[in-house]
């Protein structure tokens, strides 16, 4: 069986999971515990980032490379068009989505966590005691913004990322109001990439990810709850209903991803 080394909440891991589900491929999720010096993953793949796909003796890192590999190895439900124009459009959108939704979405999410105490505490696991949630929520957003500046998550970076994402969501909504998919009448890698990466903006509402129920359907304030982008998120959710496999049941010891600790 295919093995996907992943973070459950990673938008790039979700992009690959959506591709795997669309193609009807069975796979096992292996949750990589984030940590300094991810030695085991590095030894296996030559890099420390997820996702990484293991198919027998073949190891493939990077969500885009995994998509290309899966389309070559398992071509029954192709996701990369052969028509030159559609292929070019598909690859262009996929690359754009990685850089825009994937990276700018992360910056906007950090900014929302810094500036919105209610949103910040809502993403905490239910197991966190109420008093600790109160303390975390009480940390002034300005302090968090200053701390984030050195890491590229300062107020100016957040503002620019959010502004760009609003333009992107408007453009996607306009396109999808007039055609079923981003590259015409058939689903392609462009659609699967954009839909999967968009979980960082707004989580899908169904039982697709092993996350607390209170986070399902929630996302970055100003983006996830903006009615101007309803066309996009309705399209994304329909795509999920059609192609993403929901969890069979609530996670149990047997159903949850295998976890590897990397220290």
Secondary structure, DSSP 8 states (H G I E B T S, - for coil): -EEEEE-TT-HHHHHHHHHHHHTT--EEEEEEE--SS-HHHHHHHSSS-S-EEEETTEEEESHHHHHHHHHHH-GGG--S-SSHHHHHHHHHHHHHHIIIIIIIHHHHHHHHHHH-HHHHHHTS-TTS-HHHHHHHHHS-HHHHHHHHHTTT-SHHHHHHHHHHHHHHHHHHHHHHTTSSBTTBSS--HHHHHHHHHGGGTB--SSS-SSS-GGGTT-B-TTTTT-GGGHHHHHHHHHHHHHH----SSS--TTTS-EEEE--
